[in-house]
Amino acid sequence: MSELGKNVIIILIDGGRVDRARRSSIFTNLQSKSVFFPQTITYAPFTNAAMHALFSGCYGNRNGTNSYWHTYRFKKNKFKTITEYLKDQGYFTCGDAHTKLIVPKQGFDEFHIHEENEVDLSKHHSNLIDLVKTKNDQGSNFFLYLTYSNIHTGMKDEVLKIYNNFSKEYFQNKIINEKRYDVFFSKAENYLEIILQKIQDLNLYENSIILIISDHGISIGEKFGERAYGAFCYDYTIKTFAYLLTNDFTPTEISSQVRHIDFMPTILDLLQIKLEPYYQPLDGKSLYSLINGENFEENIAYSETGNPLDTKKPPRMPNTKSVRTSKWKLIVNEYNNSKELYDLEKDPEENTNLIDTNLEIQETLWKKFLEIQSTSIND
């Protein structure tokens, strides 16, 4: 490690599906160099709430950003973000996205907004890597956050603007939907290959912690009523991927369920930055011991979203929620007062609802769900 210590780079592949990452040669090569988490559960299957949870280490029912409408309700006086922690350590902090709403802005020295339909993100982000490398050469560690938004852009232009959540034409053409998504994902592969080569060319691997992560998956027509994301809490949108590159760990695959909210405390743990007691406690837990092969109790993952049903805009508060282990999931649909229970090992596509079949796990998950609901901060 250099005298400065380690930089931090987070690269978001907006809308990246874990099944596509699994069969990608570029992502497979990345897996061979990293700690790979193929069972990473997002707090929300839409970007702004998912990323506010990742940056704060806390669920949106506590940090305030629990819907599309509530980016500005993030409780910045109660939750300190990873950006702020690093800024306070003297890091130069820089971010880039296609909208200012995606992540909390507290602590950024620079935050760039790109025009998603015009910019070449490979070139744009390579230039930002050059920028932070210059800061590094001048004696400052850096934190760089990059959003690859082109999957989102493609879905917006070719799906969201054309179909609604109940367009039979969309759901009856899953093969076309898969081919369309695969084109989008292949462009993400090309982007990632270029960006990782840039990081290598500038010799940044040795002294950086790099997190490559998806905020949520995207429907290709699995469940009628959700043409893209944000309506349901099924695994094709809430189970994502994460790759952690750092020479602190030997490359490995972690089969256990982890949560987006766990990565902020993990990175701080790697940097030996202590959490400040003046803020609310985190929901996330450091994954340091899990990666090291030590005893680690798997934590329940909580997700929630707002199903718009037949309206054009999502509701202002979540109405679809789930609690998940690596084996089971309970979904609570508040919009119609129904519940769903799935055995994820035997039924990974969540086709057979086992609710009220006298399974003990149902009561266990329901109690955990009520416990999480009771922790919401409403002020």
N, C-alpha and C positions, 0 to 999 in steps of 0.2 A: 504493500500500500504506500502511496506517496505521502509526503509530509502533510499535504492538505487534507487527506482523508478521501471519502468517497462521494462522488456525485450521484444524483438520482435522476433517472429518466423513466417516465411513464408514457407508454404508447397505447392509446386506445384504438382498437379496431371496432368502430361503431357498427353494431349489428352482425358481428362475427359468430357463426354457428360452430359449436364444438365438433359436430360430426364432420364438417368440412375441414377443420383444422387437423383432425385425426387422420384424414386420408390425403393430406397435402404434403408433398415432398419438402417444400420449403419450411412448413411448420414442423414436420418430422425432424428435419435437420436442426431446427431451433430447439426442439425437445431434447436432442442428444447433448445440448450444451447447457441445459437449464434445469431448474426444479419445475416440473410440469404438474399443473393442477387441472385435470380434466373434469373435475366435479366441483367447480366454483359456482356458488349460488349468489345471484344478484339480489339486492333488496327490492329493486323495481325493474320490470321489463320495459323501461323507457329511460332515456339517457339522463335527464337532469337529476331526477331523484336517485338513480343508481350511482351517479358520480359524486353527488353531494354526500352520499353514504360512504363511498370509498374514501373520499378526501377527509371525512370527519371521523371515520371509524364507528359511526353510529347510524342506526336505522332512522328513516325519515319521520317516523311517528314520534321520535324524540328530538331530532335536529330541526324539524319544522318544514323541510322540503319533502313532502309526501305526495305531491301531484304535479302535473304540468304547470299548474297555476301558482305554485308556491316556492319558486326559486328565491324570491325576495323575502320569504319568511324564514330563511335559514337563520338559526339562532346563533349569530356570530359571537355574542357575548357569553354564550354558555358552552360552545364547542369550538375548540381550536383546531384548525386544519393542518394537514401535513405541510402545506405551503408555508404557513405561519411559523410552524416549528423550525423548518429549515431556514427561513428568512432570519429568524432570531439567532440562528447559529452562524450567520454571516454568508449564507448562500445567495448567489444571484439567482432569482426565480423568474422563469419565463414560461409562458403558455401560448398555445394556439388552438383555435377551434373555429367552427363555422357559425357560432353564435355565442354571445356573451352569457347565455343562460345555463350553460352546461355544468360548470364547476364553480365553487365559491371563489370569489376574486380576492379575498383577503390575503395579503402577503405577497402578491405578484409584483415584481418590479416592472415587468412588461407582459401585456396580454394582447396577442394579435388575433384579429378576426379575418378569416379567409372567405372569399366568395366561392362557395362550394361548386358552382357550375362552371367556373372559369379557371381556377387555379390548378396548376400541376403540383400536387402535394409532395411528390417525390423531390422536386426541385426546391419548393418552398420550405419544406422541413429540413432538407439538407443545408439550406442557408441558415436556418435557425441553429442547427447543430454547429455550424461554423462559428456563429455568434457566441454561443455558450463556451465553445472551446477557447475562443479568444479571451473570454473572462477567466477561464481556468488557467490559461497561460499567464494571465496577469496576477494570479495568486488568489482567485476566488473559486470555491466550490460552486456548483450550479445545480439547480433543480429545473428540469425541462419536462413539460407536459405537452404531448402532441395528440391531436385528434385526427385519425384517418376517417373522413366522413363520407367517402364515395359510395359505400354500400347503402348508407342512409339516403344519399342523394338519388341513387338509382331506384330504390324502392319508392321514394317519394314521387318521382317523375313517372315511373312505369306501373306502379301499383296503387299507391295511396290516392293519387289524383284521378284514377280511372275506375277503381272498384270501391265498394263499401264492404263492411264486414259480413254482409249477407248476399253478395254477388255470386250466384250459382256458377256463372261462367268461370270465375276464379277457382273455386273449390273443385270444380269438375275437370280441371286441367292441371293436375299436380305435376305431370311430366314437364309441361311448359314452365310452370313455376320453378321447378328445380333447375332447369336449364338457364332460366333468367338469373336466378340467384347465383348459380355457379359462375356465370360471366362476371357478376359483381365481385365474387370472392376471389376469382383469379387475378383481378386487378389489385386487390388487397395483398395477395401474395407477391406480386411484382413490386408493389410499393415497399413491403416489408423487407424484401431482399435488398433493395437499393438502400434503404435507411440503415439496415444492419451492416451493410458493407461500408457505408459512410462512417458509422461509429467505429468500425474496425480500422479503417484507413487513418482515422485520427487518433488511434491508440487509446480509445476511451473505455474499452472493455475492462481493463485491469483495475481501474479506479472508479468503477461505476456500479451501482445497483440498478438494474434495468427490469422493469415490470411491463410485460406486454399482455394486455387483457382485453376481453370483450365486455361491454356493458350489458348486453342482452342478446339473445338470439332473435331469429325472425321466422315467422310462419311461412311455409311453402304450401299451405293448404291442409295441415293436419286436422284442425278442428274448425268446423263451421262456426262462424261468428267472430273469427279473428284472422284477417287477411295479412296482417303483418306482426304487430306486437302491441302490448299495452292493454289488452282486453282481458286476458286470462293469466293464470299462474301455472301453466303446464311447463314441462321441462324443456320443450323446444325453444322457449324464450328465457326461462329463468336459470337454466343450467348452462354455464358459459365456460370459457377456458382462461387460464392464466399461466404465464411462463415467467419465472423469476431467474434472471441471470445475475450471478454474483460468485466470485471466487471464495466466498465464505462457505459454500456448500458444494458437495459433489453432485453432479447431475443425477436426477432420479425422478421417478413418477410417484406422485402422492395419490393413492386411491381413495383416501378418506375425503369426505365432504368438507369443504372450507367455504368461507363467505367473503364477499367483497370487503366487508367491514374489518376483516382480519389483516388486510395487507398494510394499512396505515400503521397499526402498532407493530407489525413485523418489521417494517422498514426502520421505524424509530428504534426498535430493539437492536437491529443490526448496526445502527449508527451510535448506539449507546446514548440515545437521547431520552431522558426521563419525561414521563407525562407530568404535566403541571397539575397540582391538586386544586387549583382555583376554578377549574372547569368541570363540567359534568363527567362522570365516569363513562368509559367507552362501552359499547356493546361488543366490539371486536376483541379478539384475543390474539396475541402474538403466536405465530406458527413456528417459531424458532425451535422449540422442543420437538414438535411433530416432524419437521424436516430432518432433525438430528436423530430421529429414530427412538426418541425417548417416549415415556408414557404420555399420552395425550388423549383426553376425553373429547370425543366428537361433540360439537355444539350444534344445537338446533338452528336451522336457517329459517329466517322469517322473510317473507316477500309479500308485497301488496301492490295493487294497481287500481285504476278506476275504469271499469267496463262502461263504455259509452252506450252500449246496446244499440238502439236504432237512431240515436241522435248523432249529430255531426261533430260534437265536441265532447271530450271526456268530462266526467263530473269533477267537481272541485275537491272532493274527498274520496279516498279509496273505498271501494265497495267489493273488492275481490282480494282475498288474503289467503296465505298458506303458511304452514309450518312443515319443515322437511327434515328428515334424517337421510342417510345414504340408502336406507332401505324402504322408508315409508313416507307418504305425504298426505296431509290433511288440508283440503281446500275448503274455505268458508266463503260462500257466495252471498254476501249481504244483500245484493240487489234483488234476489228472489228467495232469500231465507233457506238456501239449500247447502248441503255439505257433500264433499266427495272424499273418499279414502282410497289410496292406491298402494299396492305392493309393488314398489319400483324395481325390485329384483326379478319378479316373475312377470311383471306387466310394465315394462319401461315406456311404452307408448301411452300408458294411462287410458286404457280402453274399458276396464272393468271396475266399476265403482263398488267398493266393498263396505260402504257406510252402513252402519246399523246391522252388521252381521256378527255381532257379539265378539269382536276382536278386542283384546285388552289394549292394544296399541292405540285404538281410537280415543279412549279416555285419557291416556298418557299425553297424546298430542293435543287434545282439547284443553287440558289443564295448562300445558305450556303456552298454548295460544292465548288463553285468558291472562296468564301471567305477563306476557309481552304486551297485551292490550293495556294492562294496568300501569305500564311504565310510560305511557304517552305523556308528553309535556304539552299542555294546552295553552300556556300563557306566553 
